[in-house]
Amino acid sequence: KSIQLRPDYIFGYVVLGSILQKLTCDSSAVKFYKKAISLDPKQLFSILSLSEQYLIMGNMSMAEKYFRKAETISPDWFFVLFLGGRLELLKKNYKKADQYFNKYEEKYQSAREYFHGYILLKLGETAVGQGIIDNELKEYLEYAKYHPKGTSRTENAIAEIYAINGDKENAFKWLNKAINKGWIDYRYNLIYPYFKSVKKEKQFDDLIIKMKTKIDSMKAIIIESDPDPEFCE
């Protein structure tokens, strides 16, 4: 409705794109992100959202293309540095990923997070990397304990940390908790390397299917209320 009332409202298209992304309606999400960019070619959040969309679709060349566009506009912006680090991580360019994360941590006085710890493990800085990961696990578990109504990202992060540590039982336990709380972004669980230790397990496949089933149910409800054939492409 916001788009119908204000067809020039950039963030309306971005929000709709993010919803469609979660529903795996990739072509439709790309369309709305591109519409947002057409309204303001230098609007960073729209550009980065499209880059992220291509990333979870597995189209790294297009993800890189739009990331570089955003980086040209604002190379030191928090979200640019953060996405840059993740792109380099996925390309296994760990030194470059480390540089991006170091830069955003220094510039924005942010503590090192577990994904940076993972990169340091890959660079052979085991003591430092594992120390970061262990500290993050402690903090996330404490946060989950005292903020049970927080977002499912907390439980998913805990699952990722346990998986990095090779603790399959707790990785599955916390990923299932995340799903029960609303986590459906299974493509992140597939694309990023944190679940590498458990990806061949049947229980991991079952949890991916559980998320896909939730998405299919959500699509069915939306289509029933508004049967637009172009809604999800």
C-alpha positions in Angstrom: 0.0 0.0 0.0 2.8 2.4 0.7 4.1 2.0 -2.8 0.6 2.5 -4.2 0.1 5.7 -2.2 3.7 6.9 -2.8 5.2 5.3 -5.9 8.4 7.4 -5.4 8.9 6.0 -1.9 12.3 4.3 -2.2 12.3 2.4 1.1 8.9 1.0 0.3 10.5 -0.9 -2.5 13.5 -1.9 -0.4 11.2 -3.3 2.4 9.1 -5.2 -0.1 12.3 -6.6 -1.7 13.5 -7.8 1.7 10.2 -9.6 2.3 10.3 -11.2 -1.1 13.9 -12.2 -0.4 12.9 -14.1 2.7 10.2 -15.9 0.7 12.8 -16.8 -2.0 10.9 -14.9 -4.6 14.2 -13.8 -6.1 13.2 -12.3 -9.4 10.5 -10.2 -7.8 12.9 -9.1 -5.1 15.5 -8.1 -7.7 12.9 -6.1 -9.6 11.9 -4.1 -6.5 15.5 -3.4 -5.5 16.3 -2.2 -9.0 13.2 0.0 -8.9 14.5 1.6 -5.7 17.9 2.2 -7.3 16.3 3.7 -10.4 14.6 6.3 -8.1 18.0 7.2 -6.6 21.1 5.6 -8.2 23.3 6.7 -5.2 21.0 5.4 -2.4 23.4 3.1 -0.6 21.0 0.9 1.2 19.2 0.0 -2.0 22.4 -0.9 -3.8 23.7 -3.0 -0.9 20.3 -4.7 -0.6 20.5 -5.8 -4.2 24.1 -7.0 -3.7 22.9 -9.0 -0.7 20.1 -10.4 -2.8 22.5 -11.7 -5.5 24.8 -13.0 -2.7 22.2 -15.4 -1.3 21.2 -16.4 -4.8 24.8 -17.5 -5.3 25.4 -15.0 -8.1 28.7 -13.7 -6.7 29.6 -11.7 -9.9 26.5 -9.6 -9.6 26.8 -9.3 -5.8 30.4 -8.0 -6.4 29.2 -5.6 -9.1 26.7 -3.8 -6.9 29.0 -4.0 -3.9 31.7 -2.2 -5.9 29.2 0.4 -6.9 28.3 1.1 -3.3 32.0 1.1 -2.3 32.8 3.7 -4.9 30.1 6.0 -3.4 31.0 5.5 0.3 34.0 3.2 0.9 34.1 3.7 4.7 30.4 3.3 5.5 29.7 0.6 8.1 27.4 -1.6 6.0 29.8 -1.3 3.0 32.7 -2.5 5.1 30.6 -5.3 6.7 29.4 -6.6 3.3 32.9 -6.3 1.9 34.2 -8.6 4.6 31.5 -11.1 4.1 32.0 -11.2 0.3 35.7 -11.8 0.7 35.0 -14.5 3.3 32.8 -16.3 0.8 35.5 -16.0 -1.8 38.0 -17.4 0.8 40.1 -14.3 0.5 40.6 -14.3 4.2 43.3 -11.7 4.4 41.1 -9.2 2.5 38.1 -10.1 4.7 40.3 -9.5 7.7 41.2 -6.1 6.4 37.5 -5.1 5.8 36.5 -6.2 9.3 39.5 -4.6 11.0 38.6 -1.3 9.3 35.0 -1.3 10.4 35.9 -2.4 13.9 38.4 0.4 14.2 36.3 3.1 12.6 33.1 2.3 14.5 34.7 1.0 17.7 33.0 -2.3 17.3 34.1 -5.5 19.2 35.4 -8.4 17.1 32.6 -10.8 16.3 32.6 -14.6 15.8 32.8 -14.4 12.0 36.0 -12.4 12.4 37.2 -15.0 14.8 36.4 -17.6 12.1 38.5 -15.7 9.6 41.4 -15.5 12.0 41.2 -19.3 12.5 41.6 -19.6 8.7 44.6 -17.3 8.8 46.3 -19.5 11.4 45.7 -17.1 14.3 44.2 -19.8 16.3 44.5 -18.5 19.9 43.1 -15.0 19.0 40.4 -16.4 16.7 39.2 -19.0 19.2 39.3 -16.5 22.0 36.9 -14.3 20.1 34.6 -17.1 19.3 34.5 -18.4 22.9 33.8 -14.9 24.2 31.0 -14.4 21.6 29.4 -17.7 22.6 29.4 -16.7 26.2 27.9 -13.3 25.4 25.2 -14.6 23.0 24.1 -17.3 25.5 23.8 -14.7 28.2 21.8 -12.4 25.9 19.5 -15.3 24.9 18.9 -16.1 28.6 17.9 -12.6 29.6 16.2 -11.6 26.3 14.1 -14.6 25.4 11.8 -12.4 23.2 14.7 -11.1 21.1 15.0 -11.9 17.4 15.9 -15.3 16.1 19.2 -14.0 14.9 20.6 -14.6 18.4 19.7 -18.3 18.3 21.0 -18.7 14.8 24.3 -17.0 15.8 24.7 -19.4 18.7 24.1 -22.3 16.4 26.7 -21.0 14.0 29.3 -20.7 16.8 28.6 -24.2 18.1 29.0 -25.5 14.5 32.3 -23.7 14.1 33.4 -25.4 17.3 32.3 -28.8 15.9 29.6 -29.2 18.6 26.9 -30.8 16.4 24.4 -31.5 19.1 24.2 -27.9 20.3 24.4 -26.5 16.7 21.3 -28.4 15.8 19.6 -27.6 19.1 20.1 -23.9 18.7 19.3 -23.8 15.0 16.0 -25.6 15.7 15.3 -23.0 18.5 16.0 -20.2 15.9 13.5 -21.8 13.4 10.9 -22.2 16.1 11.3 -18.5 16.9 10.9 -17.4 13.2 14.3 -17.9 11.5 13.7 -18.9 7.9 16.8 -17.6 6.1 18.1 -21.1 5.3 20.1 -19.9 2.4 22.5 -18.0 4.8 22.9 -21.3 6.6 23.8 -23.0 3.3 26.0 -20.3 1.8 28.2 -19.3 4.8 30.9 -21.8 5.9 30.0 -21.9 9.6 27.9 -25.0 9.4 30.5 -26.9 7.4 31.0 -29.5 10.2 27.3 -30.5 10.1 26.1 -29.9 6.5 26.4 -33.6 5.6 24.2 -34.7 8.6 20.6 -35.7 8.0 19.5 -33.5 10.9 20.8 -30.5 9.1 18.9 -31.4 6.0 15.8 -31.9 8.1 16.1 -28.4 9.6 16.6 -26.9 6.1 13.4 -28.6 5.0 11.6 -27.3 8.1 12.5 -23.7 7.0 11.5 -24.3 3.4 8.1 -25.7 4.6 7.6 -22.6 6.7 8.3 -20.4 3.7 5.9 -22.4 1.5 3.2 -22.0 4.1 3.7 -18.3 4.3 3.5 -18.0 0.5 0.3 -20.0 0.4 -1.3 -17.7 3.0 -0.3 -14.6 1.1 -1.4 -15.9 -2.3 -4.8 -17.0 -0.8 -5.4 -13.5 0.5 -4.1 -11.7 -2.7 -3.7 -14.1 -5.6 -1.4 -12.0 -7.7 0.5 -14.3 -10.2 3.4 -11.7 -10.3 3.8 -11.5 -6.5 6.4 -14.2 -6.3 8.7 -14.9 -9.2 
